[in-house]
Amino acid sequence: MSAMRRVRAISEGGRLIGIFAAYPPNAKSGAPVGQLRAGPGQREHEIDVEWPDESKPAAMSEALHAQIRKALHLK
């Protein structure tokens, strides 16, 4: 079973345009930290998603995006 992670998603016009998942709690202390913020006309969402298997990056990306689009009722 995969772990749940909180992600920030940005949508615009009913479409998913970006996602950001914070580093897991065991990430190295002092590591760089990034953020994702919504701009004008965009909406910011925070949701919990089931994190897919990281051993297959292409499949992981598609599964993650599909899961977020479904949760937020986006195209």
ROGUTOR-968554 format. One record per residue: residue in one letter; residue number from 0; x negated, y negated, z of N, C-alpha, C in turn. Coordinates in steps of 0.05 Angstrom, whole numbers, plus 32768, in hexadecimal, padded with zeros to 4 digits. Example, Ala and Ser with C-alpha at 12.3 -4.5 7.8 and 13.67 -1.06 7.14 Angstrom:
BEGIN
<atom><residu>A</residu><num>0</num><n_x>7EF8</n_x><n_y>8072</n_y><n_z>809C</n_z><ca_x>7F0A</ca_x><ca_y>805A</ca_y><ca_z>809C</ca_z><c_x>7EF8</c_x><c_y>8042</c_y><c_z>809C</c_z></atom>
<atom><residu>S</residu><num>1</num><n_x>7EFF</n_x><n_y>802D</n_y><n_z>808E</n_z><ca_x>7EEF</ca_x><ca_y>8015</ca_y><ca_z>808F</ca_z><c_x>7EFE</c_x><c_y>7FFF</c_y><c_z>809D</c_z></atom>
This chain:
BEGIN
<atom><residu>M</residu><num>0</num><n_x>7FEF</n_x><n_y>8018</n_y><n_z>8000</n_z><ca_x>8000</ca_x><ca_y>8000</ca_y><ca_z>8000</ca_z><c_x>7FEE</c_x><c_y>7FE7</c_y><c_z>8000</c_z></atom>
<atom><residu>S</residu><num>1</num><n_x>7FF6</n_x><n_y>7FD3</n_y><n_z>7FF1</n_z><ca_x>7FE7</ca_x><ca_y>7FBA</ca_y><ca_z>7FEF</ca_z><c_x>7FEE</c_x><c_y>7FA8</c_y><c_z>8006</c_z></atom>
<atom><residu>A</residu><num>2</num><n_x>7FDC</n_x><n_y>7F96</n_y><n_z>800D</n_z><ca_x>7FE1</ca_x><ca_y>7F83</ca_y><ca_z>8022</ca_z><c_x>7FF1</c_x><c_y>7F6B</c_y><c_z>8017</c_z></atom>
<atom><residu>M</residu><num>3</num><n_x>8000</n_x><n_y>7F5F</n_y><n_z>8029</n_z><ca_x>800E</ca_x><ca_y>7F46</ca_y><ca_z>8022</ca_z><c_x>7FFC</c_x><c_y>7F2E</c_y><c_z>8025</c_z></atom>
<atom><residu>R</residu><num>4</num><n_x>7FFE</n_x><n_y>7F1C</n_y><n_z>8012</n_z><ca_x>7FEE</ca_x><ca_y>7F03</ca_y><ca_z>8014</ca_z><c_x>8000</c_x><c_y>7EEC</c_y><c_z>800E</c_z></atom>
<atom><residu>R</residu><num>5</num><n_x>7FFB</n_x><n_y>7ED5</n_y><n_z>801A</n_z><ca_x>800A</ca_x><ca_y>7EBC</ca_y><ca_z>8014</ca_z><c_x>7FFC</c_x><c_y>7EAE</c_y><c_z>7FFC</c_z></atom>
<atom><residu>V</residu><num>6</num><n_x>800C</n_x><n_y>7EA7</n_y><n_z>7FE8</n_z><ca_x>8001</ca_x><ca_y>7E99</ca_y><ca_z>7FD1</ca_z><c_x>8010</c_x><c_y>7E7F</c_y><c_z>7FCD</c_z></atom>
<atom><residu>R</residu><num>7</num><n_x>8003</n_x><n_y>7E6B</n_y><n_z>7FC1</n_z><ca_x>8010</ca_x><ca_y>7E52</ca_y><ca_z>7FBA</ca_z><c_x>8013</c_x><c_y>7E54</c_y><c_z>7F9B</c_z></atom>
<atom><residu>A</residu><num>8</num><n_x>802B</n_x><n_y>7E4F</n_y><n_z>7F92</n_z><ca_x>8031</ca_x><ca_y>7E4F</ca_y><ca_z>7F75</ca_z><c_x>803B</c_x><c_y>7E34</c_y><c_z>7F6D</c_z></atom>
<atom><residu>I</residu><num>9</num><n_x>8034</n_x><n_y>7E2C</n_y><n_z>7F55</n_z><ca_x>803D</ca_x><ca_y>7E12</ca_y><ca_z>7F49</ca_z><c_x>804E</c_x><c_y>7E19</c_y><c_z>7F31</c_z></atom>
<atom><residu>S</residu><num>10</num><n_x>8066</n_x><n_y>7E0D</n_y><n_z>7F30</n_z><ca_x>8077</ca_x><ca_y>7E10</ca_y><ca_z>7F19</ca_z><c_x>807E</c_x><c_y>7DF5</c_y><c_z>7F0D</c_z></atom>
<atom><residu>E</residu><num>11</num><n_x>8085</n_x><n_y>7DF6</n_y><n_z>7EF3</n_z><ca_x>808D</ca_x><ca_y>7DDE</ca_y><ca_z>7EE5</ca_z><c_x>80A0</c_x><c_y>7DE6</c_y><c_z>7ECF</c_z></atom>
<atom><residu>G</residu><num>12</num><n_x>80B8</n_x><n_y>7DDA</n_y><n_z>7ECF</n_z><ca_x>80CB</ca_x><ca_y>7DE1</ca_y><ca_z>7EBB</ca_z><c_x>80D4</c_x><c_y>7DFE</c_y><c_z>7EBA</c_z></atom>
<atom><residu>G</residu><num>13</num><n_x>80D5</n_x><n_y>7E0B</n_y><n_z>7ED1</n_z><ca_x>80DD</ca_x><ca_y>7E27</ca_y><ca_z>7ED3</ca_z><c_x>80C8</c_x><c_y>7E3B</c_y><c_z>7ECB</c_z></atom>
<atom><residu>R</residu><num>14</num><n_x>80AF</n_x><n_y>7E32</n_y><n_z>7EC8</n_z><ca_x>8099</ca_x><ca_y>7E44</ca_y><ca_z>7EC1</ca_z><c_x>8083</c_x><c_y>7E43</c_y><c_z>7ED6</c_z></atom>
<atom><residu>L</residu><num>15</num><n_x>8077</n_x><n_y>7E5A</n_y><n_z>7EDB</n_z><ca_x>8060</ca_x><ca_y>7E5C</ca_y><ca_z>7EED</ca_z><c_x>8047</c_x><c_y>7E51</c_y><c_z>7EDF</c_z></atom>
<atom><residu>I</residu><num>16</num><n_x>803A</n_x><n_y>7E3D</n_y><n_z>7EEB</n_z><ca_x>8023</ca_x><ca_y>7E31</ca_y><ca_z>7EDE</ca_z><c_x>8009</c_x><c_y>7E35</c_y><c_z>7EEE</c_z></atom>
<atom><residu>G</residu><num>17</num><n_x>800B</n_x><n_y>7E3E</n_y><n_z>7F07</n_z><ca_x>7FF2</ca_x><ca_y>7E42</ca_y><ca_z>7F17</ca_z><c_x>7FF8</c_x><c_y>7E50</c_y><c_z>7F31</c_z></atom>
<atom><residu>I</residu><num>18</num><n_x>7FE4</n_x><n_y>7E5F</n_y><n_z>7F3B</n_z><ca_x>7FE6</ca_x><ca_y>7E6B</ca_y><ca_z>7F55</ca_z><c_x>7FCB</c_x><c_y>7E68</c_y><c_z>7F64</c_z></atom>
<atom><residu>F</residu><num>19</num><n_x>7FCD</n_x><n_y>7E68</n_y><n_z>7F7E</n_z><ca_x>7FB5</ca_x><ca_y>7E67</ca_y><ca_z>7F8F</ca_z><c_x>7FBA</c_x><c_y>7E78</c_y><c_z>7FA7</c_z></atom>
<atom><residu>A</residu><num>20</num><n_x>7FA7</n_x><n_y>7E8A</n_y><n_z>7FAC</n_z><ca_x>7FA8</ca_x><ca_y>7E9B</ca_y><ca_z>7FC4</ca_z><c_x>7F8F</c_x><c_y>7E95</c_y><c_z>7FD4</c_z></atom>
<atom><residu>A</residu><num>21</num><n_x>7F94</n_x><n_y>7E8D</n_y><n_z>7FED</n_z><ca_x>7F7D</ca_x><ca_y>7E87</ca_y><ca_z>7FFF</ca_z><c_x>7F6C</c_x><c_y>7EA0</c_y><c_z>8003</c_z></atom>
<atom><residu>Y</residu><num>22</num><n_x>7F53</n_x><n_y>7E9B</n_y><n_z>800A</n_z><ca_x>7F41</ca_x><ca_y>7EB1</ca_y><ca_z>800F</ca_z><c_x>7F4C</c_x><c_y>7EC2</c_y><c_z>8026</c_z></atom>
<atom><residu>P</residu><num>23</num><n_x>7F47</n_x><n_y>7EDC</n_y><n_z>8025</n_z><ca_x>7F51</ca_x><ca_y>7EED</ca_y><ca_z>803B</ca_z><c_x>7F42</c_x><c_y>7EE6</c_y><c_z>8055</c_z></atom>
<atom><residu>P</residu><num>24</num><n_x>7F4E</n_x><n_y>7EED</n_y><n_z>806C</n_z><ca_x>7F42</ca_x><ca_y>7EE5</ca_y><ca_z>8086</ca_z><c_x>7F26</c_x><c_y>7EEE</c_y><c_z>808A</c_z></atom>
<atom><residu>N</residu><num>25</num><n_x>7F1D</n_x><n_y>7F04</n_y><n_z>807C</n_z><ca_x>7F02</ca_x><ca_y>7F0D</ca_y><ca_z>8080</ca_z><c_x>7EEE</c_x><c_y>7F00</c_y><c_z>806D</c_z></atom>
<atom><residu>A</residu><num>26</num><n_x>7EF6</n_x><n_y>7EEB</n_y><n_z>8060</n_z><ca_x>7EE4</ca_x><ca_y>7EDC</ca_y><ca_z>804E</ca_z><c_x>7ECD</c_x><c_y>7ED0</c_y><c_z>805E</c_z></atom>
<atom><residu>K</residu><num>27</num><n_x>7EB7</n_x><n_y>7ECC</n_y><n_z>8051</n_z><ca_x>7EA0</ca_x><ca_y>7EC0</ca_y><ca_z>805D</ca_z><c_x>7EA5</c_x><c_y>7EA5</c_y><c_z>8069</c_z></atom>
<atom><residu>S</residu><num>28</num><n_x>7E9D</n_x><n_y>7EA0</n_y><n_z>8081</n_z><ca_x>7E9F</ca_x><ca_y>7E86</ca_y><ca_z>808D</ca_z><c_x>7E8D</c_x><c_y>7E72</c_y><c_z>807E</c_z></atom>
<atom><residu>G</residu><num>29</num><n_x>7E97</n_x><n_y>7E5B</n_y><n_z>8079</n_z><ca_x>7E87</ca_x><ca_y>7E47</ca_y><ca_z>806B</ca_z><c_x>7E8A</c_x><c_y>7E49</c_y><c_z>804D</c_z></atom>
<atom><residu>A</residu><num>30</num><n_x>7E9A</n_x><n_y>7E5C</n_y><n_z>8043</n_z><ca_x>7E9E</ca_x><ca_y>7E5F</ca_y><ca_z>8026</ca_z><c_x>7EAF</c_x><c_y>7E47</c_y><c_z>801C</c_z></atom>
<atom><residu>P</residu><num>31</num><n_x>7EAB</n_x><n_y>7E3F</n_y><n_z>8002</n_z><ca_x>7EBB</ca_x><ca_y>7E29</ca_y><ca_z>7FF8</ca_z><c_x>7ED9</c_x><c_y>7E2F</c_y><c_z>7FF9</c_z></atom>
<atom><residu>V</residu><num>32</num><n_x>7EE8</n_x><n_y>7E1A</n_y><n_z>7FFD</n_z><ca_x>7F05</ca_x><ca_y>7E1C</ca_y><ca_z>7FFF</ca_z><c_x>7F12</c_x><c_y>7E0C</c_y><c_z>7FE8</c_z></atom>
<atom><residu>G</residu><num>33</num><n_x>7F25</n_x><n_y>7E17</n_y><n_z>7FDA</n_z><ca_x>7F33</ca_x><ca_y>7E09</ca_y><ca_z>7FC5</ca_z><c_x>7F50</c_x><c_y>7E05</c_y><c_z>7FCC</c_z></atom>
<atom><residu>Q</residu><num>34</num><n_x>7F5D</n_x><n_y>7DF4</n_y><n_z>7FBE</n_z><ca_x>7F79</ca_x><ca_y>7DEF</ca_y><ca_z>7FC2</ca_z><c_x>7F87</c_x><c_y>7DEC</c_y><c_z>7FA7</c_z></atom>
<atom><residu>L</residu><num>35</num><n_x>7FA1</n_x><n_y>7DEE</n_y><n_z>7FA7</n_z><ca_x>7FB1</ca_x><ca_y>7DEA</ca_y><ca_z>7F8F</ca_z><c_x>7FC9</c_x><c_y>7DD9</c_y><c_z>7F98</c_z></atom>
<atom><residu>R</residu><num>36</num><n_x>7FCD</n_x><n_y>7DC3</n_y><n_z>7F8B</n_z><ca_x>7FE3</ca_x><ca_y>7DB1</ca_y><ca_z>7F92</ca_z><c_x>7FF4</c_x><c_y>7DAB</c_y><c_z>7F79</c_z></atom>
<atom><residu>A</residu><num>37</num><n_x>800E</n_x><n_y>7DA7</n_y><n_z>7F7D</n_z><ca_x>8020</ca_x><ca_y>7DA0</ca_y><ca_z>7F68</ca_z><c_x>801C</c_x><c_y>7D83</c_y><c_z>7F60</c_z></atom>
<atom><residu>G</residu><num>38</num><n_x>801F</n_x><n_y>7D7E</n_y><n_z>7F46</n_z><ca_x>801D</ca_x><ca_y>7D63</ca_y><ca_z>7F3C</ca_z><c_x>8039</c_x><c_y>7D59</c_y><c_z>7F36</c_z></atom>
<atom><residu>P</residu><num>39</num><n_x>803B</n_x><n_y>7D42</n_y><n_z>7F29</n_z><ca_x>8055</ca_x><ca_y>7D36</ca_y><ca_z>7F22</ca_z><c_x>8066</c_x><c_y>7D4A</c_y><c_z>7F11</c_z></atom>
<atom><residu>G</residu><num>40</num><n_x>807F</n_x><n_y>7D4E</n_y><n_z>7F18</n_z><ca_x>8090</ca_x><ca_y>7D60</ca_y><ca_z>7F09</ca_z><c_x>808C</c_x><c_y>7D7D</c_y><c_z>7F0E</c_z></atom>
<atom><residu>Q</residu><num>41</num><n_x>807B</n_x><n_y>7D84</n_y><n_z>7F21</n_z><ca_x>8075</ca_x><ca_y>7DA0</ca_y><ca_z>7F27</ca_z><c_x>8080</c_x><c_y>7DA6</c_y><c_z>7F43</c_z></atom>
<atom><residu>R</residu><num>42</num><n_x>8085</n_x><n_y>7DC0</n_y><n_z>7F48</n_z><ca_x>808E</ca_x><ca_y>7DC9</ca_y><ca_z>7F62</ca_z><c_x>807A</c_x><c_y>7DDC</c_y><c_z>7F6E</c_z></atom>
<atom><residu>E</residu><num>43</num><n_x>8076</n_x><n_y>7DDA</n_y><n_z>7F88</n_z><ca_x>8063</ca_x><ca_y>7DEB</ca_y><ca_z>7F97</ca_z><c_x>8073</c_x><c_y>7DFE</c_y><c_z>7FA8</c_z></atom>
<atom><residu>H</residu><num>44</num><n_x>806C</n_x><n_y>7E18</n_y><n_z>7FA6</n_z><ca_x>807A</ca_x><ca_y>7E2D</ca_y><ca_z>7FB6</ca_z><c_x>8065</c_x><c_y>7E3C</c_y><c_z>7FC5</c_z></atom>
<atom><residu>E</residu><num>45</num><n_x>806C</n_x><n_y>7E45</n_y><n_z>7FDD</n_z><ca_x>805A</ca_x><ca_y>7E57</ca_y><ca_z>7FEC</ca_z><c_x>806A</c_x><c_y>7E71</c_y><c_z>7FF2</c_z></atom>
<atom><residu>I</residu><num>46</num><n_x>805F</n_x><n_y>7E87</n_y><n_z>7FE9</n_z><ca_x>806D</ca_x><ca_y>7EA1</ca_y><ca_z>7FED</ca_z><c_x>805A</c_x><c_y>7EB6</c_y><c_z>7FF5</c_z></atom>
<atom><residu>D</residu><num>47</num><n_x>8064</n_x><n_y>7ECC</n_y><n_z>8001</n_z><ca_x>8054</ca_x><ca_y>7EE3</ca_y><ca_z>8007</ca_z><c_x>8058</c_x><c_y>7EF7</c_y><c_z>7FF1</c_z></atom>
<atom><residu>V</residu><num>48</num><n_x>8043</n_x><n_y>7F02</n_y><n_z>7FE7</n_z><ca_x>8044</ca_x><ca_y>7F16</ca_y><ca_z>7FD1</ca_z><c_x>8033</c_x><c_y>7F2F</c_y><c_z>7FD9</c_z></atom>
<atom><residu>E</residu><num>49</num><n_x>803A</n_x><n_y>7F45</n_y><n_z>7FCD</n_z><ca_x>802B</ca_x><ca_y>7F5D</ca_y><ca_z>7FD1</ca_z><c_x>8012</c_x><c_y>7F5B</c_y><c_z>7FBF</c_z></atom>
<atom><residu>W</residu><num>50</num><n_x>7FFB</n_x><n_y>7F5C</n_y><n_z>7FCB</n_z><ca_x>7FE2</ca_x><ca_y>7F58</ca_y><ca_z>7FBC</ca_z><c_x>7FDB</c_x><c_y>7F71</c_y><c_z>7FAC</c_z></atom>
<atom><residu>P</residu><num>51</num><n_x>7FD8</n_x><n_y>7F6F</n_y><n_z>7F91</n_z><ca_x>7FD2</ca_x><ca_y>7F87</ca_y><ca_z>7F81</ca_z><c_x>7FB5</c_x><c_y>7F91</c_y><c_z>7F84</c_z></atom>
<atom><residu>D</residu><num>52</num><n_x>7FB0</n_x><n_y>7FA8</n_y><n_z>7F79</n_z><ca_x>7F96</ca_x><ca_y>7FB4</ca_y><ca_z>7F79</ca_z><c_x>7F82</c_x><c_y>7FA3</c_y><c_z>7F6B</c_z></atom>
<atom><residu>E</residu><num>53</num><n_x>7F6C</n_x><n_y>7F9B</n_y><n_z>7F78</n_z><ca_x>7F58</ca_x><ca_y>7F89</ca_y><ca_z>7F6D</ca_z><c_x>7F44</c_x><c_y>7F97</c_y><c_z>7F5B</c_z></atom>
<atom><residu>S</residu><num>54</num><n_x>7F45</n_x><n_y>7FB2</n_y><n_z>7F5A</n_z><ca_x>7F32</ca_x><ca_y>7FC0</ca_y><ca_z>7F49</ca_z><c_x>7F37</c_x><c_y>7FBE</c_y><c_z>7F2B</c_z></atom>
<atom><residu>K</residu><num>55</num><n_x>7F4F</n_x><n_y>7FB4</n_y><n_z>7F24</n_z><ca_x>7F56</ca_x><ca_y>7FB1</ca_y><ca_z>7F08</ca_z><c_x>7F60</c_x><c_y>7F94</c_y><c_z>7F04</c_z></atom>
<atom><residu>P</residu><num>56</num><n_x>7F4D</n_x><n_y>7F81</n_y><n_z>7F00</n_z><ca_x>7F54</ca_x><ca_y>7F64</ca_y><ca_z>7EFF</ca_z><c_x>7F6A</c_x><c_y>7F5C</c_y><c_z>7EEC</c_z></atom>
<atom><residu>A</residu><num>57</num><n_x>7F6A</n_x><n_y>7F67</n_y><n_z>7ED3</n_z><ca_x>7F7E</ca_x><ca_y>7F5F</ca_y><ca_z>7EC0</ca_z><c_x>7F9A</c_x><c_y>7F68</c_y><c_z>7EC9</c_z></atom>
<atom><residu>A</residu><num>58</num><n_x>7F9C</n_x><n_y>7F81</n_y><n_z>7ED2</n_z><ca_x>7FB6</ca_x><ca_y>7F8B</ca_y><ca_z>7EDB</ca_z><c_x>7FBE</c_x><c_y>7F7D</c_y><c_z>7EF5</c_z></atom>
<atom><residu>M</residu><num>59</num><n_x>7FAB</n_x><n_y>7F76</n_y><n_z>7F06</n_z><ca_x>7FB1</ca_x><ca_y>7F68</ca_y><ca_z>7F1F</ca_z><c_x>7FBD</c_x><c_y>7F4D</c_y><c_z>7F19</c_z></atom>
<atom><residu>S</residu><num>60</num><n_x>7FB1</n_x><n_y>7F3E</n_y><n_z>7F06</n_z><ca_x>7FBB</ca_x><ca_y>7F24</ca_y><ca_z>7EFF</ca_z><c_x>7FD7</c_x><c_y>7F25</c_y><c_z>7EF4</c_z></atom>
<atom><residu>E</residu><num>61</num><n_x>7FDC</n_x><n_y>7F37</n_y><n_z>7EE2</n_z><ca_x>7FF7</ca_x><ca_y>7F39</ca_y><ca_z>7ED6</ca_z><c_x>800C</c_x><c_y>7F41</c_y><c_z>7EEB</c_z></atom>
<atom><residu>A</residu><num>62</num><n_x>8005</n_x><n_y>7F55</n_y><n_z>7EFC</n_z><ca_x>8017</ca_x><ca_y>7F5E</ca_y><ca_z>7F11</ca_z><c_x>801E</c_x><c_y>7F48</c_y><c_z>7F25</c_z></atom>
<atom><residu>L</residu><num>63</num><n_x>800A</n_x><n_y>7F38</n_y><n_z>7F2C</n_z><ca_x>800D</ca_x><ca_y>7F22</ca_y><ca_z>7F3F</ca_z><c_x>801F</c_x><c_y>7F0D</c_y><c_z>7F33</c_z></atom>
<atom><residu>H</residu><num>64</num><n_x>8019</n_x><n_y>7F05</n_y><n_z>7F1A</n_z><ca_x>8029</ca_x><ca_y>7EF0</ca_y><ca_z>7F0D</ca_z><c_x>8046</c_x><c_y>7EF9</c_y><c_z>7F0A</c_z></atom>
<atom><residu>A</residu><num>65</num><n_x>804B</n_x><n_y>7F12</n_y><n_z>7F02</n_z><ca_x>8066</ca_x><ca_y>7F1C</ca_y><ca_z>7EFE</ca_z><c_x>8075</c_x><c_y>7F1C</c_y><c_z>7F19</c_z></atom>
<atom><residu>Q</residu><num>66</num><n_x>8068</n_x><n_y>7F24</n_y><n_z>7F2E</n_z><ca_x>8074</ca_x><ca_y>7F24</ca_y><ca_z>7F49</ca_z><c_x>807C</c_x><c_y>7F08</c_y><c_z>7F52</c_z></atom>
<atom><residu>I</residu><num>67</num><n_x>806B</n_x><n_y>7EF5</n_y><n_z>7F4D</n_z><ca_x>8071</ca_x><ca_y>7ED9</ca_y><ca_z>7F55</ca_z><c_x>8087</c_x><c_y>7ECE</c_y><c_z>7F44</c_z></atom>
<atom><residu>R</residu><num>68</num><n_x>8086</n_x><n_y>7ED2</n_y><n_z>7F29</n_z><ca_x>809C</ca_x><ca_y>7EC8</ca_y><ca_z>7F18</ca_z><c_x>80B7</c_x><c_y>7ED4</c_y><c_z>7F20</c_z></atom>
<atom><residu>K</residu><num>69</num><n_x>80B7</n_x><n_y>7EED</n_y><n_z>7F27</n_z><ca_x>80D0</ca_x><ca_y>7EFA</ca_y><ca_z>7F2F</ca_z><c_x>80DA</c_x><c_y>7EEE</c_y><c_z>7F4A</c_z></atom>
<atom><residu>A</residu><num>70</num><n_x>80C9</n_x><n_y>7EEB</n_y><n_z>7F5D</n_z><ca_x>80D0</ca_x><ca_y>7EE0</ca_y><ca_z>7F77</ca_z><c_x>80DB</c_x><c_y>7EC3</c_y><c_z>7F75</c_z></atom>
<atom><residu>L</residu><num>71</num><n_x>80D0</n_x><n_y>7EB4</n_y><n_z>7F63</n_z><ca_x>80D8</ca_x><ca_y>7E98</ca_y><ca_z>7F60</ca_z><c_x>80ED</c_x><c_y>7E93</c_y><c_z>7F4A</c_z></atom>
<atom><residu>H</residu><num>72</num><n_x>80F6</n_x><n_y>7EA9</n_y><n_z>7F3D</n_z><ca_x>8109</ca_x><ca_y>7EA8</ca_y><ca_z>7F27</ca_z><c_x>80FF</c_x><c_y>7E95</c_y><c_z>7F10</c_z></atom>
<atom><residu>L</residu><num>73</num><n_x>80E6</n_x><n_y>7E9A</n_y><n_z>7F08</n_z><ca_x>80DA</ca_x><ca_y>7E89</ca_y><ca_z>7EF3</ca_z><c_x>80D8</c_x><c_y>7E9A</c_y><c_z>7ED9</c_z></atom>
<atom><residu>K</residu><num>74</num><n_x>80D3</n_x><n_y>7E8C</n_y><n_z>7EC3</n_z><ca_x>80CF</ca_x><ca_y>7E99</ca_y><ca_z>7EA9</ca_z><c_x>80B4</c_x><c_y>7EA6</c_y><c_z>7EA7</c_z></atom>
